[in-house]
Amino acid sequence: MSGTFTVYSTPWCGYCHRLKGQLKREGIEFDEVDIEAQPDAALLVEKANNGNQTVPTLIFADGTALTNPSVAQVKAQLALA
């Protein structure tokens, strides 16, 4: 089953690895996209971050985005959905 948001990340990003591990431990499902492997995804990340390819960037089904959030911030955002 797919998650209600997508984590845009890179393989070398320590913050990305940490957040994804925390989300998995919390049982929060998500989709994942490597922006280095998918240039179109990098453009989405840039759009959400004023032209910067900042990861992890999470984009939710409603179009909202969070950049380098804590698990608490993700849970709060999911509660709004």
Rosetta blueprint (number, residue, H / E / L):
1 M L
2 S L
3 G L
4 T L
5 F E
6 T E
7 V E
8 Y E
9 S E
10 T L
11 P L
12 W L
13 C L
14 G H
15 Y H
16 C H
17 H H
18 R H
19 L H
20 K H
21 G H
22 Q H
23 L H
24 K H
25 R H
26 E L
27 G L
28 I L
29 E L
30 F L
31 D E
32 E E
33 V E
34 D E
35 I L
36 E L
37 A L
38 Q L
39 P H
40 D H
41 A H
42 A H
43 L H
44 L H
45 V H
46 E H
47 K H
48 A H
49 N L
50 N L
51 G L
52 N L
53 Q L
54 T L
55 V L
56 P L
57 T E
58 L E
59 I E
60 F E
61 A L
62 D L
63 G L
64 T L
65 A E
66 L E
67 T E
68 N L
69 P L
70 S L
71 V H
72 A H
73 Q H
74 V H
75 K H
76 A H
77 Q H
78 L H
79 A H
80 L H
81 A L
